[in-house]
């Protein structure tokens, strides 16, 4: 090349581009490695279900069926040998001008005093209410009433959960939850502490999660109340029902999932529930 200055300039430009390319490649590789590590880390993180997802899964349980979980019930003394140990004994779908009923009410088909106690409780809580609606037949208070259930066997524990939804006239909708937990080996009721032990959970861990979920729900409702919403459920976080041993409704679902349910409609006209879930 005749002009050495031109040659020097071309070499300099080439070197600059080479340096820039090297830096750019290193930057891209660095980002790629970082993203790979991050992706790997994300893949190992088990995301907890949101409360909305837990609520959706809970509501989907009520198929009016028994999930045996592979348990052999042939050795269990039944009241009716032609039926499973839990079956729907009271199926009613009736629509009139004054009420709509959609009822699937279970019976625990085991010949024992404990099952009789559970069945009497179901009769008192759910069947008597249906009869009351039919007998009243009040046009001034049109009523919607539904009852559904689900039953599961995990190891030797039978869990039955019943959900009813009631709407009478202009009153608020009410959702009630009732659960039974039956040890099929000993014919005894299973306390929640036994289910926690089955799940290999720590009692304090469960109690802390109860307070965490309930406190967060209370804060959300307080925010709504501060914004001017009137129909907000107010929890008393000092109530002893939030101590794990005092939990009223609890059961094992499919695959030993543990649900602890605070259905405030059991005592009041509300559909508000707090559900604590352990997979």
VOSEMI-201259 format. One record per residue (C-alpha): residue number from 1; residue in three letters; x, y, z. Coordinates in Angstrom, 1 decimal, padded with zeros to 4 digits, always signed. Example, Ala and Ser with C-alpha at 12.3 -4.5 7.8 and 13.67 -1.06 7.14 Angstrom:
// residues 2
+-----+------+--------+--------+--------+
: seq : type :   east :  north :     up :
+-----+------+--------+--------+--------+
:   1 :  ala : +012.3 : -004.5 : +007.8 :
:   2 :  ser : +013.7 : -001.1 : +007.1 :
+-----+------+--------+--------+--------+
//
This chain:
// residues 279
+-----+------+--------+--------+--------+
: seq : type :   east :  north :     up :
+-----+------+--------+--------+--------+
:   1 :  unk : +000.0 : +000.0 : +000.0 :
:   2 :  unk : +001.4 : +003.3 : -001.1 :
:   3 :  unk : +000.3 : +005.4 : +001.8 :
:   4 :  unk : +001.5 : +004.1 : +005.2 :
:   5 :  unk : -000.8 : +006.4 : +007.1 :
:   6 :  unk : -003.9 : +004.8 : +005.5 :
:   7 :  unk : -002.5 : +001.4 : +006.4 :
:   8 :  unk : -002.0 : +002.4 : +010.0 :
:   9 :  unk : -005.6 : +003.8 : +010.2 :
:  10 :  unk : -007.1 : +000.5 : +008.7 :
:  11 :  unk : -005.1 : -001.6 : +011.2 :
:  12 :  unk : -006.2 : +000.6 : +014.1 :
:  13 :  unk : -009.9 : +000.4 : +013.0 :
:  14 :  unk : -009.7 : -003.4 : +012.8 :
:  15 :  unk : -008.2 : -003.6 : +016.3 :
:  16 :  unk : -010.9 : -001.4 : +017.7 :
:  17 :  unk : -013.6 : -003.6 : +016.2 :
:  18 :  unk : -011.9 : -006.7 : +017.4 :
:  19 :  unk : -011.8 : -005.4 : +020.9 :
:  20 :  unk : -015.5 : -004.3 : +020.8 :
:  21 :  unk : -016.5 : -007.7 : +019.4 :
:  22 :  unk : -014.6 : -009.5 : +022.2 :
:  23 :  unk : -016.2 : -007.3 : +024.8 :
:  24 :  unk : -019.7 : -007.8 : +023.3 :
:  25 :  unk : -019.1 : -011.6 : +023.1 :
:  26 :  unk : -018.0 : -011.7 : +026.7 :
:  27 :  unk : -021.0 : -009.7 : +027.7 :
:  28 :  unk : -023.4 : -012.0 : +025.9 :
:  29 :  unk : -021.8 : -015.1 : +027.3 :
:  30 :  unk : -021.9 : -013.6 : +030.8 :
:  31 :  unk : -025.6 : -012.8 : +030.5 :
:  32 :  unk : -026.3 : -016.2 : +029.0 :
:  33 :  unk : -024.6 : -018.0 : +031.9 :
:  34 :  unk : -026.4 : -015.8 : +034.4 :
:  35 :  unk : -029.7 : -016.5 : +032.8 :
:  36 :  unk : -029.0 : -020.3 : +032.8 :
:  37 :  unk : -028.1 : -020.2 : +036.5 :
:  38 :  unk : -031.2 : -018.2 : +037.3 :
:  39 :  unk : -033.4 : -020.5 : +035.3 :
:  40 :  unk : -031.9 : -023.5 : +037.0 :
:  41 :  unk : -032.6 : -021.8 : +040.4 :
:  42 :  unk : -036.2 : -021.0 : +039.5 :
:  43 :  unk : -036.8 : -024.5 : +038.4 :
:  44 :  unk : -035.8 : -025.7 : +041.9 :
:  45 :  unk : -038.1 : -023.3 : +043.7 :
:  46 :  unk : -041.5 : -024.8 : +044.6 :
:  47 :  unk : -044.0 : -022.0 : +044.4 :
:  48 :  unk : -046.7 : -022.1 : +047.1 :
:  49 :  unk : -050.3 : -021.9 : +045.8 :
:  50 :  unk : -052.1 : -018.6 : +046.2 :
:  51 :  unk : -055.2 : -018.4 : +048.4 :
:  52 :  unk : -057.3 : -018.1 : +045.2 :
:  53 :  unk : -055.8 : -021.3 : +043.8 :
:  54 :  unk : -056.3 : -023.1 : +047.1 :
:  55 :  unk : -060.0 : -021.9 : +047.2 :
:  56 :  unk : -060.5 : -023.1 : +043.7 :
:  57 :  unk : -059.0 : -026.5 : +044.4 :
:  58 :  unk : -061.1 : -026.8 : +047.6 :
:  59 :  unk : -064.4 : -026.0 : +045.8 :
:  60 :  unk : -063.5 : -028.6 : +043.1 :
:  61 :  unk : -063.3 : -031.4 : +045.6 :
:  62 :  unk : -067.1 : -031.7 : +046.1 :
:  63 :  unk : -067.9 : -034.3 : +043.5 :
:  64 :  unk : -070.2 : -036.4 : +045.8 :
:  65 :  unk : -067.9 : -039.4 : +045.6 :
:  66 :  unk : -065.6 : -041.5 : +047.8 :
:  67 :  unk : -061.9 : -041.8 : +046.9 :
:  68 :  unk : -060.8 : -045.1 : +048.4 :
:  69 :  unk : -057.1 : -044.4 : +047.8 :
:  70 :  unk : -056.5 : -048.1 : +047.3 :
:  71 :  unk : -057.9 : -049.0 : +050.7 :
:  72 :  unk : -059.7 : -052.4 : +051.0 :
:  73 :  unk : -063.0 : -051.9 : +052.8 :
:  74 :  unk : -064.2 : -055.6 : +052.7 :
:  75 :  unk : -063.4 : -056.2 : +056.4 :
:  76 :  unk : -065.4 : -053.2 : +057.6 :
:  77 :  unk : -068.8 : -053.9 : +059.2 :
:  78 :  unk : -071.4 : -051.9 : +057.3 :
:  79 :  unk : -075.0 : -050.9 : +058.0 :
:  80 :  unk : -075.8 : -051.7 : +054.4 :
:  81 :  unk : -073.6 : -054.3 : +052.7 :
:  82 :  unk : -074.8 : -053.3 : +049.2 :
:  83 :  unk : -073.3 : -049.8 : +049.6 :
:  84 :  unk : -069.8 : -048.3 : +050.0 :
:  85 :  unk : -068.7 : -047.0 : +053.4 :
:  86 :  unk : -069.7 : -043.5 : +052.3 :
:  87 :  unk : -072.5 : -042.9 : +049.8 :
:  88 :  unk : -075.2 : -040.4 : +049.0 :
:  89 :  unk : -078.3 : -041.3 : +050.9 :
:  90 :  unk : -080.3 : -038.3 : +050.2 :
:  91 :  unk : -080.3 : -036.9 : +046.6 :
:  92 :  unk : -082.8 : -034.2 : +045.9 :
:  93 :  unk : -083.1 : -031.8 : +043.0 :
:  94 :  unk : -086.3 : -029.8 : +043.2 :
:  95 :  unk : -087.2 : -026.3 : +041.9 :
:  96 :  unk : -090.4 : -024.5 : +042.8 :
:  97 :  unk : -091.4 : -020.9 : +042.8 :
:  98 :  unk : -090.3 : -020.6 : +046.4 :
:  99 :  unk : -087.2 : -022.6 : +046.6 :
: 100 :  unk : -084.5 : -024.5 : +044.7 :
: 101 :  unk : -082.9 : -027.5 : +046.3 :
: 102 :  unk : -079.8 : -029.4 : +045.0 :
: 103 :  unk : -078.9 : -031.9 : +047.7 :
: 104 :  unk : -076.4 : -034.7 : +047.9 :
: 105 :  unk : -076.1 : -035.6 : +051.6 :
: 106 :  unk : -073.8 : -038.5 : +052.6 :
: 107 :  unk : -074.1 : -041.2 : +055.2 :
: 108 :  unk : -071.2 : -043.0 : +056.8 :
: 109 :  unk : -072.1 : -046.6 : +056.2 :
: 110 :  unk : -070.2 : -048.2 : +059.1 :
: 111 :  unk : -071.8 : -050.1 : +061.9 :
: 112 :  unk : -070.4 : -048.3 : +064.9 :
: 113 :  unk : -071.5 : -045.8 : +067.5 :
: 114 :  unk : -069.1 : -043.1 : +066.1 :
: 115 :  unk : -070.6 : -043.3 : +062.6 :
: 116 :  unk : -074.1 : -043.1 : +064.1 :
: 117 :  unk : -073.0 : -039.9 : +066.0 :
: 118 :  unk : -071.6 : -038.4 : +062.7 :
: 119 :  unk : -074.7 : -039.3 : +060.8 :
: 120 :  unk : -077.0 : -037.8 : +063.4 :
: 121 :  unk : -075.0 : -034.6 : +063.2 :
: 122 :  unk : -075.5 : -034.6 : +059.4 :
: 123 :  unk : -079.2 : -035.2 : +059.9 :
: 124 :  unk : -079.5 : -032.3 : +062.3 :
: 125 :  unk : -077.4 : -029.8 : +060.3 :
: 126 :  unk : -078.4 : -030.5 : +056.7 :
: 127 :  unk : -081.4 : -032.7 : +056.3 :
: 128 :  unk : -083.5 : -030.8 : +058.9 :
: 129 :  unk : -082.7 : -027.6 : +057.1 :
: 130 :  unk : -084.0 : -029.0 : +053.8 :
: 131 :  unk : -087.2 : -030.2 : +055.5 :
: 132 :  unk : -087.7 : -026.8 : +057.1 :
: 133 :  unk : -087.4 : -025.1 : +053.7 :
: 134 :  unk : -089.9 : -027.5 : +052.1 :
: 135 :  unk : -092.4 : -027.2 : +054.9 :
: 136 :  unk : -092.1 : -023.4 : +055.1 :
: 137 :  unk : -092.5 : -022.9 : +051.3 :
: 138 :  unk : -092.4 : -019.2 : +051.9 :
: 139 :  unk : -092.9 : -017.0 : +048.8 :
: 140 :  unk : -091.7 : -013.9 : +050.7 :
: 141 :  unk : -088.3 : -015.6 : +051.3 :
: 142 :  unk : -087.2 : -017.5 : +048.1 :
: 143 :  unk : -084.5 : -019.9 : +049.1 :
: 144 :  unk : -081.5 : -021.5 : +047.3 :
: 145 :  unk : -080.0 : -024.5 : +049.2 :
: 146 :  unk : -077.3 : -026.9 : +048.0 :
: 147 :  unk : -075.3 : -029.6 : +049.8 :
: 148 :  unk : -072.4 : -031.5 : +048.4 :
: 149 :  unk : -069.7 : -033.7 : +049.8 :
: 150 :  unk : -066.4 : -035.4 : +049.2 :
: 151 :  unk : -064.8 : -038.4 : +051.0 :
: 152 :  unk : -061.2 : -039.7 : +051.1 :
: 153 :  unk : -059.3 : -042.5 : +052.6 :
: 154 :  unk : -055.6 : -042.0 : +053.4 :
: 155 :  unk : -053.9 : -044.9 : +055.1 :
: 156 :  unk : -056.6 : -045.9 : +057.7 :
: 157 :  unk : -058.2 : -042.5 : +058.0 :
: 158 :  unk : -061.6 : -041.8 : +056.4 :
: 159 :  unk : -062.2 : -038.0 : +056.0 :
: 160 :  unk : -065.6 : -036.7 : +055.0 :
: 161 :  unk : -066.2 : -033.0 : +054.2 :
: 162 :  unk : -069.7 : -031.6 : +053.6 :
: 163 :  unk : -070.3 : -028.1 : +052.1 :
: 164 :  unk : -073.7 : -026.4 : +052.1 :
: 165 :  unk : -074.6 : -023.1 : +050.4 :
: 166 :  unk : -077.7 : -021.2 : +051.6 :
: 167 :  unk : -079.3 : -018.1 : +050.3 :
: 168 :  unk : -082.6 : -017.1 : +051.9 :
: 169 :  unk : -084.4 : -014.0 : +050.6 :
: 170 :  unk : -082.4 : -010.8 : +050.9 :
: 171 :  unk : -080.0 : -012.3 : +053.5 :
: 172 :  unk : -076.3 : -012.8 : +052.7 :
: 173 :  unk : -075.2 : -016.0 : +051.2 :
: 174 :  unk : -074.1 : -018.5 : +053.8 :
: 175 :  unk : -071.5 : -021.3 : +053.3 :
: 176 :  unk : -071.2 : -024.0 : +056.0 :
: 177 :  unk : -068.5 : -026.7 : +056.2 :
: 178 :  unk : -068.6 : -029.8 : +058.3 :
: 179 :  unk : -065.9 : -032.5 : +058.5 :
: 180 :  unk : -065.6 : -035.9 : +060.0 :
: 181 :  unk : -062.3 : -037.9 : +060.4 :
: 182 :  unk : -062.7 : -041.5 : +061.3 :
: 183 :  unk : -059.9 : -044.0 : +062.2 :
: 184 :  unk : -061.0 : -047.2 : +060.4 :
: 185 :  unk : -058.7 : -049.4 : +062.5 :
: 186 :  unk : -059.9 : -048.2 : +065.9 :
: 187 :  unk : -063.4 : -046.8 : +065.2 :
: 188 :  unk : -062.3 : -043.6 : +066.9 :
: 189 :  unk : -062.4 : -039.9 : +065.8 :
: 190 :  unk : -059.1 : -038.6 : +064.6 :
: 191 :  unk : -057.9 : -035.3 : +066.2 :
: 192 :  unk : -056.1 : -032.8 : +064.1 :
: 193 :  unk : -052.8 : -033.4 : +065.9 :
: 194 :  unk : -052.8 : -036.9 : +064.6 :
: 195 :  unk : -053.2 : -035.7 : +061.0 :
: 196 :  unk : -050.4 : -033.2 : +061.6 :
: 197 :  unk : -048.2 : -036.1 : +062.8 :
: 198 :  unk : -049.2 : -038.2 : +059.7 :
: 199 :  unk : -048.1 : -035.3 : +057.5 :
: 200 :  unk : -044.8 : -035.0 : +059.5 :
: 201 :  unk : -045.5 : -031.4 : +060.2 :
: 202 :  unk : -044.6 : -029.4 : +063.3 :
: 203 :  unk : -047.4 : -028.2 : +065.5 :
: 204 :  unk : -046.0 : -024.7 : +065.8 :
: 205 :  unk : -045.3 : -024.5 : +062.1 :
: 206 :  unk : -049.0 : -025.3 : +061.5 :
: 207 :  unk : -050.2 : -022.8 : +064.1 :
: 208 :  unk : -047.9 : -020.1 : +062.6 :
: 209 :  unk : -049.3 : -020.7 : +059.1 :
: 210 :  unk : -052.9 : -020.5 : +060.5 :
: 211 :  unk : -052.2 : -017.0 : +061.9 :
: 212 :  unk : -050.3 : -015.9 : +058.8 :
: 213 :  unk : -053.2 : -016.8 : +056.5 :
: 214 :  unk : -055.9 : -015.4 : +058.8 :
: 215 :  unk : -054.0 : -012.2 : +059.5 :
: 216 :  unk : -053.4 : -011.5 : +055.8 :
: 217 :  unk : -057.1 : -012.1 : +055.1 :
: 218 :  unk : -058.1 : -009.8 : +058.0 :
: 219 :  unk : -055.8 : -007.1 : +056.6 :
: 220 :  unk : -057.3 : -007.4 : +053.1 :
: 221 :  unk : -060.8 : -007.0 : +054.5 :
: 222 :  unk : -059.7 : -004.1 : +056.7 :
: 223 :  unk : -058.4 : -002.4 : +053.6 :
: 224 :  unk : -061.7 : -002.9 : +051.9 :
: 225 :  unk : -063.5 : -001.5 : +054.9 :
: 226 :  unk : -061.3 : +001.6 : +054.9 :
: 227 :  unk : -062.2 : +002.1 : +051.3 :
: 228 :  unk : -065.9 : +002.3 : +052.2 :
: 229 :  unk : -067.1 : -001.3 : +051.7 :
: 230 :  unk : -069.8 : -002.1 : +054.2 :
: 231 :  unk : -070.2 : -005.9 : +054.0 :
: 232 :  unk : -066.8 : -006.9 : +055.3 :
: 233 :  unk : -066.2 : -009.8 : +057.6 :
: 234 :  unk : -064.3 : -008.8 : +060.8 :
: 235 :  unk : -062.2 : -011.5 : +062.4 :
: 236 :  unk : -061.2 : -011.6 : +066.1 :
: 237 :  unk : -057.6 : -012.7 : +065.8 :
: 238 :  unk : -057.4 : -013.3 : +069.5 :
: 239 :  unk : -060.1 : -016.0 : +069.3 :
: 240 :  unk : -058.9 : -019.3 : +070.6 :
: 241 :  unk : -060.3 : -021.1 : +067.5 :
: 242 :  unk : -057.1 : -020.1 : +065.7 :
: 243 :  unk : -055.1 : -022.3 : +068.0 :
: 244 :  unk : -054.5 : -025.5 : +066.0 :
: 245 :  unk : -056.0 : -027.9 : +068.5 :
: 246 :  unk : -059.3 : -026.0 : +068.4 :
: 247 :  unk : -059.6 : -026.1 : +064.6 :
: 248 :  unk : -063.2 : -027.0 : +063.9 :
: 249 :  unk : -063.1 : -028.2 : +060.3 :
: 250 :  unk : -060.1 : -030.2 : +059.0 :
: 251 :  unk : -059.6 : -033.2 : +056.7 :
: 252 :  unk : -057.2 : -035.1 : +054.5 :
: 253 :  unk : -058.0 : -034.8 : +050.8 :
: 254 :  unk : -056.5 : -036.9 : +047.9 :
: 255 :  unk : -052.8 : -037.6 : +048.3 :
: 256 :  unk : -052.9 : -036.7 : +052.0 :
: 257 :  unk : -053.3 : -033.0 : +051.4 :
: 258 :  unk : -054.3 : -031.4 : +054.7 :
: 259 :  unk : -057.0 : -028.7 : +054.8 :
: 260 :  unk : -057.9 : -026.6 : +057.8 :
: 261 :  unk : -061.0 : -024.6 : +057.1 :
: 262 :  unk : -062.4 : -021.7 : +059.0 :
: 263 :  unk : -066.0 : -021.4 : +057.6 :
: 264 :  unk : -067.4 : -018.4 : +059.3 :
: 265 :  unk : -070.8 : -019.2 : +057.8 :
: 266 :  unk : -071.1 : -022.1 : +060.3 :
: 267 :  unk : -072.2 : -019.5 : +062.9 :
: 268 :  unk : -073.1 : -016.4 : +060.8 :
: 269 :  unk : -074.7 : -015.4 : +057.5 :
: 270 :  unk : -071.5 : -015.1 : +055.5 :
: 271 :  unk : -069.7 : -017.0 : +052.7 :
: 272 :  unk : -066.3 : -016.0 : +054.0 :
: 273 :  unk : -063.8 : -018.8 : +054.6 :
: 274 :  unk : -060.1 : -019.0 : +055.4 :
: 275 :  unk : -058.4 : -022.2 : +054.1 :
: 276 :  unk : -055.0 : -023.3 : +055.4 :
: 277 :  unk : -053.5 : -025.9 : +053.1 :
: 278 :  unk : -050.5 : -028.2 : +053.4 :
: 279 :  unk : -049.6 : -030.3 : +050.3 :
+-----+------+--------+--------+--------+
//
